[in-house]
Amino acid sequence: MNLSTRGRYAVMAMVDLASRAPLVDYAEPVCLAEIADRQQLSQSYLEQLFAKLRRADLVSSARGPGGGYRLSRPANEIAIADIVAAVDEPVVATRCETGSSGCLVAAESETGHQRCQTHDLWTELGRQITLFLGAITLADVVLGRVSGRAVDLPRIVEPAQGD
């Protein structure tokens, strides 16, 4: 699974920001230096991430003394998947080249478009992760409502040969 530090750090910083704000109303701006210190992250890296989060309308900024960032809407309206997507972090579980027409085995095939046998498995895993992150909000994380949220998928059992 490929979820780099960019996506994880953005989620960590947004959870930190949400934990400083009322979960339904807007709060005073929080400066990135405080978030960087609490989360032990680089402030300059957070500045890059928050520029993307602002463009995605997940946070708003206030300049000047007492300035910083605040959530642009209540924490219960911001899905974790939105944060990951805002920082251009695709959830990819395959080894397939992004934007290519096939998997890594494509170089050996005649057409160049052959899919590896596990392609669908890893593609669906990526979709499940995205669905899971889409069902979890910042408020869920802040309030500790994440544990136990994963659900078992029904297993399809094929009839045995000759039945």
Secondary structure, DSSP 8 states (H G I E B T S, - for coil): -B--HHHHHHHHHHHHHHHTS-SSS----B-HHHHHHHHT--HHHHHHHHHHHHHTTSEEEE-STT-EEEESS-GGG-BHHHHHHHTT---B-S-S-TT-SS-GGGGGSSSS----TTHHHHHHHHHHHHHHHHT-BHHHHHTT--TT------------TT-
